[in-house]
Amino acid sequence: NSEDWAKLEAPFGDVSNWAPLKAAVKTSHFTDVTLELGVLKVRAHRCMLASPEDGHYFAAAFRWPGECVQGRSVSMPEGLSEEAMMALLRLRYGADELEAEFTLEVRHFAELLDWPNVRKRCEAHLEALLQQSKDV
């Protein structure tokens, strides 16, 4: 979001040259792994998928021999829908919003993928939905 960008840019003074960098980051130019779910292929960043604070699901997948040649592609778990996968990635990359329809599935796979921050955000979203239903 814009506040996060402002915090990031502040130490660097004049940030007039940042617009091309921001645009480039949103492309697949800097990606280094493909997530595969059926016919859906999504480019991503290994450093975003396997951070040191998380579990080892993706770190292990990047080292696994076979189809995942040198960690360039990872098959996503069976049972994960395309919509939930995209919601998981949006949350992982810093989005704040989650569609209520996919919250339980996203929470389940956040646990499986060992992404505790995404899991906690899903749980907070579920608690907010429950509170809203109590207030009605």
Buried (B, 14 or more C-beta within 10 A) or exposed (E): EEEEEEEEEEEEEEBEEEEEEEEEEEEEEEBBBBBBBEEEEBEBBBEBBBBEEBBEBBBEBBEEEEEBEEBEBBEBEEEBBEEBBBBBBBBBEEEEEBEEEBBEBBBBBBBBBBBEEBBEBBBEBBEEEEEEEEEE
